[in-house]
């Protein structure tokens, strides 16, 4: 059975070595058993990486991929890696959410003009200046996180803090 170094495995699976290490820490890939520069990976690691990549291309979150990998058989794994990639999904976030939630996938009509509130904020003939913002990730549970764009107003900060407290309490109930 051929064995691979981390670099070779990453090249064959078309991922970075850092991604492989991340997948191991997340429980998507089994640990090779040894550590250091002499660490070797086998064909099962390569096969799993290819399955993970296919499932990611289907827009599955890592938590769902992890759950599927726990119950997948070798035959199913071979079927997944040998099947052609699905047609690329639409770029519309709303269509993706509808597919995940099982709702209708007809696209929403696009507004031809900006909403009145936007029109009041921008002087005629001028584009708004870009505001600097930064996204903050707030973990609520190992598989759930909240993304907040900062800066927020004082009132919104209070509401977000309350939301975080309530969400964490909900996850602790289980």
N, C-alpha and C positions, 0 to 999 in steps of 0.2 A: 504494500500500500504506500503510495507516494506521500511524503510529508513536505510541508511548506514552511518557510520562515514567515514572519509577520508581513514583511514587505512583499514577498511573493504572493501570499494569500490576498493581500490588499489589491495588488495589481491584477490578479486573475479574477477577482470578484468586482473589480472596478469601484472600489471604495478606498477610503484612506485608512492607514493603520489606526489613527485616532478613533475612527468609526468602529472598527473591530473591537478595540478596547472598551468603547462605550457600550456596545452591544453585550459584551461579556458582563460588565457591571450591571446592566439592566436585566440580565437573565435571558436574553434572546439567544445567546450563543453559550455553549458550555465552555468552561475554563479548560485550557489545554492540559492542566495538571502541573506543569512546571512554569517557572518564571525566569526571566533573564534573556540574554542574547541567544541561548541555545534552545529556546522554546520552539516547538514544532506543532503545526496544525495539520490535520488530515483532510481527506476528501469530504468527510461529514461536515466539517466547518465550512468548506467551500460551497457545498450543496445548501446548507442552511442560509448562508449569505445570499445566495441566488434566490432562494425562496423569500427571504425578507425583502429583497429588492423588488421582486414581483408584487408582493403584497403592498409595499409602499407605493408602487406605481398605480395600484388600485385605490390609493388614497386612504388606506387603513391606518389608524393611529397605532403607535408602538404598543400600547396596552392591548389592543385587539390582536395585533400580530403575536404578542407574547402568549395570549390565551389560545390562539389557534395552533401555535407551535407545540404547546403542551399535549395536544390531542392528535397531532398529525402523524400519519403512518408513512413509512418509506415509499410506498406506492403512490400515496397522495402527493408526497414531496416531488417525486419524479414527474407526476402529471402536471404539477404547477410549473416546474422549471422547463418542461418541454412545450408547454402551451405558448402560443404567440401572445405578445403583449396586446392588451385590450386597446381599443381605439382611445386616443387621448380624451380625457374628460373635458367638459366645457370649462371655460375660465370663470364662469359665473359662480360666485360663492353661494348665492341663494339656490342655484340648481343643485349644487353639491349637498347642501343642507337638506333640501327636499328629498334627494335620493337616500340620504342616510336616515331621515325620518319617515320615509315611505310615502311621501306626499306627491302631488302632481309635479311634473318637471317642465311644465310650460314656462317659458321665460316671462319675467315681468316686463311690462312696457316701460321703455326708457322715457324719462321726462325730456321734452325738447327744450325747455327753458329752466333756468335755475329757480329754486323756490323763492317766494317773495322775501323771506328773511335774509337770504344770501344777497339778493338784489339790493336790499337796503344797506348792507354792510359795505358794498363795493361801489365806489363812485363810477358813473358811466364812463366806459372806455378805459378803465384801469383794472388791472388784475390785482388780487390781494397779495400782500407780501407773505412769503412763506414764514410760518411760525416754527420756531425750534421746539421740538418735543422729543421725548424719550419714553420708550416703553419699559414698564416695570413688570416683572413676572413675580406673582405671589402664589407660592404653593399652598394648596388647600388640603390636598391628600396626595399620596404617591402618584396617582394617575390623573390628577385634576389640578389645574392651575388657572389663575385669573390674570389677565393682561390689562394693565392700566396705562394709559398714555398720560404722562406728566408733562407740564405742570397742570394742576387742577386748581379750581377756585377753592377757597376755604370751605365753603358749603359742600362742594362736591367731595373734598377730602374727608369731611366728617361722615358723609353718606357712604363713601367707599370703606372707611374704617368700620362702620357699622355692618356693612355688607360682609366684609371679611370675617368679622366676629361671628355673625350668624351662620355663614357658610361653614366655618370650622366647627362650630357646635353641631351642625347637621351631620358632618362627616364623623364626628366623635360618637354620635348616637349608635352607630353600627357597631 
